[in-house]
Amino acid sequence: YEDEWPIYEKKILDHYHKHIKHSDSIYYYLLDKEDYEKFKECLLEEADYPTIKHFQQIMIDRYPNELLETYTDIVYRTLETANVKNYKESVKIIKQMKKIPDSEDRIIQLVNNIKNR
């Protein structure tokens, strides 16, 4: 049965990933297994901003560029509807982006793009 476990585990994870959204337990499971690639894939494809922020330090340590890209996308999506709430949320995200090493140029580019819209 030990030889078959990886096949079953993959099926379980794929099912969980497709059908159960926004549950942190899958992320903790993947971290416990040290399956960082699958963790990144699940987190960045399915998670909302608060969940990503919760795991931010892990992402900064392992995937800073992917985290910057994701935060940039979230800011653009958030600002599609212009209102004070979305503006404030975008500012919070940009502040989080500043915690990512070597993010200054990306942030400047993002802010300039927003200004020129």
C-alpha positions, 0 to 999 in steps of 0.5 A, a space after each residue: 500500500 505504501 507504493 500506492 499512497 502517492 497516487 491516492 494522495 495526489 487524487 485527494 489533494 486535487 479533489 480538495 484543491 478543486 472543490 474546497 475553497 478557502 480552507 487553510 487546512 490544505 496549506 498547513 498540510 502542504 507545508 507540513 509535507 514541505 511540498 512548497 510548489 503545491 503550496 504556492 500553486 494552491 495559495 496563489 490560484 485560490 486564496 483571497 488576500 487575507 489568506 495570502 497575507 497570513 502566509 506572506 512570510 513563507 512566500 517572501 522567503 521562497 517565492 518573492 517574485 510570485 508574491 509581488 506579481 500576485 499582489 500587483 494583480 490583486 491591486 489592479 482587480 481591486 481598483 477596477 471599481 473605484 471607491 474609497 474602500 477599494 482604494 484603502 484596501 489597495 494601499 494596504 496591499 501596497 504597504 505589504 508589498 514594501 516588505 518584500 525585498 527588492 520590490 521598490 521598482 515594481 511598486 513605483 511602476 504599479 503606482 505610476 500605472 495607477 496614476 496614469 489610468 
